[in-house]
């Protein structure tokens, strides 16, 4: 399955934080932990994504479920980038 531009950007951010020697995450459903992403890496990834997309992750979105795969993380970023109707 092809990744859209947002998912590609998230995958690139993950790749920068993943352990060395890990290939590019081609499958958006690959567990981030299997890519060598540690808890410290996740914290760095959070900062990277907030800076790259000019957004802030609310505390209730910083969960293992959100930071499980590139797909779940992309879905969260997409939701944060979409203005909520008032």
MMTF fields as JSON, N, C-alpha, C and O atoms, coordinates in Angstrom:
{
  "mmtfVersion": "1.0.0",
  "mmtfProducer": "UNKNOWN",
  "numBonds": 343,
  "numAtoms": 344,
  "numGroups": 86,
  "numChains": 1,
  "numModels": 1,
  "chainsPerModel": [1],
  "groupsPerChain": [86],
  "chainIdList": ["A"],
  "bondAtomList": [4, 2, 8, 6, 12, 10, 16, 14, 20, 18, 24, 22, 28, 26, 32, 30, 36, 34, 40, 38, 44, 42, 48, 46, 52, 50, 56, 54, 60, 58, 64, 62, 68, 66, 72, 70, 76, 74, 80, 78, 84, 82, 88, 86, 92, 90, 96, 94, 100, 98, 104, 102, 108, 106, 112, 110, 116, 114, 120, 118, 124, 122, 128, 126, 132, 130, 136, 134, 140, 138, 144, 142, 148, 146, 152, 150, 156, 154, 160, 158, 164, 162, 168, 166, 172, 170, 176, 174, 180, 178, 184, 182, 188, 186, 192, 190, 196, 194, 200, 198, 204, 202, 208, 206, 212, 210, 216, 214, 220, 218, 224, 222, 228, 226, 232, 230, 236, 234, 240, 238, 244, 242, 248, 246, 252, 250, 256, 254, 260, 258, 264, 262, 268, 266, 272, 270, 276, 274, 280, 278, 284, 282, 288, 286, 292, 290, 296, 294, 300, 298, 304, 302, 308, 306, 312, 310, 316, 314, 320, 318, 324, 322, 328, 326, 332, 330, 336, 334, 340, 338],
  "bondOrderList": [1, 1, 1, 1, 1, 1, 1, 1, 1, 1, 1, 1, 1, 1, 1, 1, 1, 1, 1, 1, 1, 1, 1, 1, 1, 1, 1, 1, 1, 1, 1, 1, 1, 1, 1, 1, 1, 1, 1, 1, 1, 1, 1, 1, 1, 1, 1, 1, 1, 1, 1, 1, 1, 1, 1, 1, 1, 1, 1, 1, 1, 1, 1, 1, 1, 1, 1, 1, 1, 1, 1, 1, 1, 1, 1, 1, 1, 1, 1, 1, 1, 1, 1, 1, 1],
  "groupList": [{"groupName": "UNK", "atomNameList": ["N", "CA", "C", "O"], "elementList": ["N", "C", "C", "O"], "formalChargeList": [0, 0, 0, 0], "bondAtomList": [1, 0, 2, 1, 3, 2], "bondOrderList": [1, 1, 2], "singleLetterCode": "X", "chemCompType": "L-PEPTIDE LINKING"}],
  "groupTypeList": [0, 0, 0, 0, 0, 0, 0, 0, 0, 0, 0, 0, 0, 0, 0, 0, 0, 0, 0, 0, 0, 0, 0, 0, 0, 0, 0, 0, 0, 0, 0, 0, 0, 0, 0, 0, 0, 0, 0, 0, 0, 0, 0, 0, 0, 0, 0, 0, 0, 0, 0, 0, 0, 0, 0, 0, 0, 0, 0, 0, 0, 0, 0, 0, 0, 0, 0, 0, 0, 0, 0, 0, 0, 0, 0, 0, 0, 0, 0, 0, 0, 0, 0, 0, 0, 0],
  "groupIdList": [1, 2, 3, 4, 5, 6, 7, 8, 9, 10, 11, 12, 13, 14, 15, 16, 17, 18, 19, 20, 21, 22, 23, 24, 25, 26, 27, 28, 29, 30, 31, 32, 33, 34, 35, 36, 37, 38, 39, 40, 41, 42, 43, 44, 45, 46, 47, 48, 49, 50, 51, 52, 53, 54, 55, 56, 57, 58, 59, 60, 61, 62, 63, 64, 65, 66, 67, 68, 69, 70, 71, 72, 73, 74, 75, 76, 77, 78, 79, 80, 81, 82, 83, 84, 85, 86],
  "secStructList": [7, 7, 7, 7, 2, 2, 2, 2, 2, 2, 2, 2, 2, 2, 2, 2, 2, 1, 7, 6, 6, 7, 7, 7, 7, 7, 1, 6, 6, 1, 5, 4, 4, 4, 4, 6, 7, 7, 2, 2, 2, 2, 2, 2, 2, 2, 2, 2, 2, 2, 2, 2, 2, 6, 7, 7, 7, 7, 4, 4, 4, 7, 1, 6, 6, 6, 6, 1, 5, 2, 2, 2, 2, 2, 2, 2, 2, 2, 2, 2, 2, 1, 7, 7, 7, 7],
  "xCoordList": [0.842, 0.0, 0.882, 1.822, 0.582, 1.359, 1.021, -0.114, 2.051, 1.842, 1.566, 2.183, 0.625, 0.362, 1.478, 2.295, 1.523, 2.626, 2.765, 3.884, 1.661, 1.736, 2.352, 3.229, 1.894, 2.428, 3.91, 4.687, 4.302, 5.711, 6.542, 7.635, 6.04, 6.75, 6.893, 7.954, 5.829, 5.884, 6.889, 7.676, 6.86, 7.794, 9.242, 10.119, 9.491, 10.849, 11.287, 12.442, 10.375, 10.695, 11.0, 11.931, 10.209, 10.445, 11.814, 12.577, 12.119, 13.391, 14.574, 15.579, 14.451, 15.545, 15.751, 16.867, 14.683, 14.769, 14.965, 15.298, 14.765, 14.868, 16.322, 17.248, 16.499, 17.843, 18.65, 18.097, 19.958, 20.816, 20.754, 20.533, 20.947, 20.935, 19.539, 19.375, 18.537, 17.166, 16.812, 17.027, 16.278, 15.891, 14.697, 14.089, 14.357, 13.204, 11.917, 11.723, 11.047, 9.773, 8.817, 8.067, 8.848, 7.997, 6.548, 5.634, 6.342, 4.995, 4.513, 5.087, 3.457, 2.993, 2.404, 2.125, 2.213, 1.672, 2.739, 2.414, 4.005, 5.094, 5.136, 5.039, 5.282, 5.369, 6.63, 7.71, 6.492, 7.637, 8.714, 9.904, 8.305, 9.289, 10.159, 11.325, 9.617, 10.411, 11.412, 12.326, 11.244, 12.188, 13.314, 14.176, 13.3, 14.354, 14.052, 14.947, 12.815, 12.445, 12.256, 11.362, 13.087, 13.015, 12.088, 11.593, 11.852, 11.011, 11.648, 10.943, 12.969, 13.657, 13.489, 13.32, 13.538, 13.314, 11.916, 11.714, 10.934, 9.542, 9.412, 8.721, 10.076, 10.026, 10.625, 10.077, 11.737, 12.349, 11.465, 11.351, 10.838, 9.927, 8.751, 8.328, 8.238, 7.143, 7.557, 6.814, 8.744, 9.256, 9.451, 9.095, 10.023, 10.253, 8.941, 8.856, 7.921, 6.645, 5.954, 5.368, 6.024, 5.41, 6.068, 5.389, 7.392, 8.108, 7.827, 7.597, 7.843, 7.663, 6.279, 6.128, 5.272, 3.898, 3.274, 2.087, 4.053, 3.554, 2.279, 1.265, 2.343, 1.193, 1.676, 2.876, 0.715, 1.042, 0.178, -1.043, 0.844, 0.112, -0.488, 0.264, -1.815, -2.399, -1.936, -1.678, -1.834, -1.336, -2.113, -1.539, -3.421, -4.22, -3.993, -4.514, -3.214, -2.903, -1.522, -1.157, -0.758, 0.578, 0.425, 0.675, 0.006, -0.28, 0.429, 0.805, 0.61, 1.215, 0.402, 0.968, -0.909, -1.738, -1.444, -1.373, -1.275, -0.989, 0.413, 0.618, 1.373, 2.768, 3.112, 4.242, 2.126, 2.324, 2.912, 3.864, 2.351, 2.802, 2.834, 2.333, 3.425, 3.419, 1.981, 1.641, 1.141, -0.253, -0.994, -1.685, -0.861, -1.583, -1.061, -1.824, 0.23, 0.83, 0.388, 0.079, 0.355, -0.105, -1.562, -1.938, -2.381, -3.796, -3.932, -4.764, -3.108, -3.16, -2.723, -3.357, -1.642, -1.166, -2.238, -2.515, -2.836, -3.875, -5.043, -5.577, -5.433, -6.527, -6.154, -6.974, -4.912, -4.472, -4.364, -4.523, -4.094, -3.977, -5.329, -5.431, -6.352, -7.684, -8.417, -8.637, -8.798, -9.518, -10.835, -11.578, -11.103, -12.363, -13.469, -13.26, -14.651, -15.762, -16.234, -16.34, -16.511, -16.955, -18.43, -18.982],
  "yCoordList": [-1.185, 0.0, 1.242, 1.341, 2.176, 3.404, 4.321, 4.381, 5.029, 5.962, 7.347, 7.749, 8.073, 9.437, 10.348, 9.915, 11.602, 12.492, 12.674, 12.73, 12.766, 12.923, 11.679, 11.783, 10.51, 9.267, 9.117, 8.621, 9.542, 9.494, 10.392, 10.008, 11.573, 12.5, 11.906, 12.007, 11.288, 10.645, 9.489, 9.318, 8.701, 7.572, 8.065, 7.429, 9.187, 9.74, 10.186, 9.993, 10.776, 11.183, 9.959, 9.973, 8.899, 7.65, 7.092, 6.675, 7.087, 6.543, 7.264, 6.639, 8.588, 9.36, 8.986, 9.072, 8.573, 8.239, 6.751, 6.359, 5.924, 4.469, 4.062, 4.811, 2.876, 2.363, 2.252, 2.1, 2.327, 2.229, 0.817, -0.159, 0.736, -0.557, -1.049, -2.149, -0.239, -0.635, -0.038, 1.15, -0.854, -0.379, 0.542, 0.694, 1.157, 2.061, 1.312, 0.197, 1.905, 1.247, 1.328, 2.295, 0.31, 0.311, -0.01, 0.423, -0.766, -1.167, -0.238, -0.233, 0.56, 1.511, 0.839, 1.51, -0.474, -1.192, -1.906, -2.652, -1.686, -2.256, -1.575, -0.352, -2.387, -1.83, -0.959, -1.38, 0.242, 1.134, 0.515, 0.726, -0.247, -0.881, -1.865, -2.05, -2.5, -3.452, -2.738, -3.365, -1.428, -0.634, -0.091, 0.647, -0.461, -0.021, 1.292, 1.905, 1.729, 2.993, 2.77, 2.029, 3.401, 3.294, 4.372, 5.211, 4.349, 5.389, 6.766, 7.756, 6.831, 8.102, 8.526, 9.709, 7.557, 7.84, 8.346, 9.243, 7.772, 8.22, 9.667, 10.469, 9.995, 11.378, 12.331, 13.406, 11.947, 12.769, 12.877, 13.944, 11.771, 11.746, 12.698, 13.408, 12.708, 13.612, 15.062, 15.835, 15.425, 16.789, 17.085, 18.163, 16.115, 16.294, 16.551, 17.462, 15.744, 15.879, 17.187, 17.835, 17.577, 18.85, 20.011, 20.938, 19.958, 21.03, 20.987, 22.029, 19.803, 19.674, 20.114, 20.7, 19.827, 20.114, 21.275, 21.553, 21.962, 23.099, 22.749, 23.437, 21.676, 21.25, 20.808, 20.697, 20.558, 20.07, 18.851, 18.879, 17.777, 16.578, 16.795, 16.985, 16.774, 16.836, 15.615, 14.554, 15.775, 14.692, 13.395, 12.31, 13.501, 12.277, 11.544, 10.445, 12.147, 11.45, 10.806, 10.082, 11.061, 10.465, 9.126, 8.996, 8.14, 6.813, 5.747, 5.999, 4.564, 3.472, 3.136, 2.711, 3.323, 3.022, 3.985, 3.569, 5.263, 6.258, 6.049, 6.16, 5.748, 5.591, 4.126, 3.696, 3.36, 1.932, 1.681, 0.913, 2.323, 2.126, 3.467, 4.471, 3.469, 4.689, 5.073, 6.256, 4.087, 4.379, 5.035, 6.035, 4.489, 5.066, 6.467, 7.353, 6.649, 7.952, 8.961, 10.107, 8.545, 9.42, 9.807, 10.962, 8.845, 9.141, 10.217, 11.117, 10.116, 11.108, 12.479, 13.486, 12.524, 13.801, 14.399, 15.597, 13.567, 14.047, 14.646, 15.69, 13.993, 14.495, 15.84, 16.756, 15.951, 17.203, 18.339, 19.506, 18.005, 19.021, 19.452, 20.504, 18.662, 18.965, 19.866, 19.483, 21.062, 21.951, 21.325, 20.764, 21.429, 20.872, 21.907, 23.098, 21.447, 22.386, 22.919, 22.175, 24.201, 24.813, 25.031, 25.532],
  "zCoordList": [0.0, 0.0, 0.0, 0.788, -0.874, -0.965, 0.21, 0.682, 0.658, 1.758, 1.171, 0.184, 1.796, 1.36, 1.877, 2.69, 1.417, 1.815, 3.329, 3.837, 4.046, 5.501, 6.133, 6.991, 5.711, 6.273, 5.932, 6.748, 4.737, 4.344, 5.253, 5.668, 5.563, 6.463, 7.857, 8.472, 8.357, 9.669, 9.633, 10.564, 8.563, 8.431, 8.415, 9.0, 7.753, 7.723, 9.116, 9.495, 9.874, 11.245, 12.102, 12.907, 11.922, 12.662, 12.292, 13.163, 10.999, 10.53, 11.163, 11.503, 11.322, 11.936, 13.4, 13.913, 14.072, 15.494, 15.758, 16.877, 14.746, 14.935, 15.151, 14.84, 15.683, 15.935, 14.659, 13.569, 14.802, 13.627, 13.049, 13.767, 11.775, 11.111, 10.769, 10.241, 11.067, 10.754, 9.405, 9.166, 8.538, 7.214, 7.291, 8.351, 6.176, 6.169, 6.464, 5.98, 7.243, 7.564, 6.379, 6.242, 5.529, 4.341, 4.673, 3.972, 5.737, 6.12, 7.223, 8.312, 6.965, 7.974, 9.207, 10.201, 9.158, 10.314, 11.131, 12.054, 10.802, 11.579, 12.95, 13.054, 13.988, 15.342, 15.448, 15.036, 15.995, 16.132, 17.01, 16.777, 18.018, 18.904, 18.131, 18.477, 17.093, 16.31, 15.415, 14.878, 15.251, 14.466, 15.337, 14.861, 16.612, 17.519, 18.214, 18.795, 18.163, 18.8, 20.293, 20.703, 21.102, 22.555, 23.103, 22.35, 24.406, 25.006, 24.826, 24.629, 24.891, 24.656, 23.198, 22.903, 22.295, 20.881, 20.628, 19.811, 21.331, 21.194, 21.667, 21.039, 22.773, 23.274, 22.247, 22.005, 21.645, 20.608, 19.386, 18.782, 19.021, 17.877, 18.111, 17.198, 19.314, 19.678, 19.443, 18.839, 19.922, 19.743, 18.255, 17.779, 17.522, 16.083, 15.34, 14.518, 15.634, 14.942, 15.289, 14.421, 16.559, 16.96, 16.22, 15.778, 16.087, 15.384, 13.885, 13.271, 13.292, 11.843, 11.383, 10.311, 12.2, 11.79, 12.543, 12.371, 13.375, 14.159, 14.901, 14.782, 15.666, 16.457, 17.826, 18.078, 18.701, 20.034, 20.327, 20.173, 20.754, 21.137, 22.523, 23.478, 22.67, 24.012, 24.809, 24.241, 26.117, 26.972, 26.778, 26.862, 26.52, 26.388, 25.068, 24.874, 24.152, 22.902, 22.928, 22.001, 23.975, 24.079, 24.793, 25.991, 24.006, 24.547, 23.715, 22.571, 24.286, 23.504, 22.249, 21.242, 22.304, 21.14, 19.989, 18.832, 20.304, 19.267, 18.701, 17.492, 19.565, 19.141, 18.866, 19.092, 18.374, 18.112, 16.726, 16.589, 15.694, 14.321, 13.599, 14.106, 12.419, 11.612, 11.279, 11.269, 11.009, 10.662, 11.831, 11.635, 13.038, 14.18, 14.498, 14.881, 14.335, 14.589, 13.532, 13.86, 12.272, 11.194, 11.402, 11.199, 11.808, 12.066, 13.149, 13.036, 14.198, 15.275, 14.773, 15.088, 13.993, 13.448, 12.538, 12.604, 11.694, 10.77, 11.556, 11.181, 12.633, 13.472, 14.095, 14.146, 14.566, 15.189, 14.173, 14.53, 12.907, 11.869, 11.316, 10.686, 11.541, 11.015, 11.996, 13.145, 11.554, 12.466, 12.911, 12.105, 14.186, 14.682, 14.493, 14.727, 14.068, 13.88, 15.234, 16.209, 15.272, 16.547, 16.543, 17.523]
}
